[in-house]
């Protein structure tokens, strides 16, 4: 675990913590699955996790995303941050798994809040809310055009409130801003072309990870 200076803030970076990000339909879930299978074959202990989590706060978030409850847009950053706090510090969460020697692969983390919740809320406020959280050692961003992402999720049975093209186009823009914000954070940020075949991306990810020796 290392302390890295980012401007005035000193951020904790968690080794063996890898986050996958992208707009909806970018393919993060598929890549995490492929990487976890590969790690298991290689005898590397991994925890596959993601946000929103499966805990009570995450479940409430999913109900809101499905349109089952309505909340004010300014409530959403707090819900995601509360879910994240539990994800990090709760039983069986990110920190306890890292302490046990696992690699933790997370489908989304605070970068999602910075890309999604900043469309309806002030960027600095959302960033401030998430500034308490440690950063992952590695951030993988899967880039796909919003049209491709929407096309891929069209077959899903339920549509979530954010899964419309106009919103995803804004999320796509916000991610660019987020990635540039973290350029000098000390994290390893790697951007992949999410339109490539999933096996090709997986091999690129695996080759990238080979460089890491902990
Ligand atoms: P997603 O990973 O797409 O889950 P699923 O594939 O099961 O639908 O995540 C659900 C949505 O939550 C997605 O649209 C992104 C959104 N989200 C935020 O808006 N902010 C956040 O901080 C996180 C973690 C997710």
Boltz pocket constraint, residues with backbone or C-beta under 6 A from the ligand:
constraints:
  - pocket:
      binder: B
      contacts: [[A, 24], [A, 29], [A, 51], [A, 52], [A, 65], [A, 80], [A, 107], [A, 108], [A, 109], [A, 110], [A, 111], [A, 112], [A, 113], [A, 114], [A, 116], [A, 117], [A, 160], [A, 162], [A, 163]]
      max_distance: 6.0
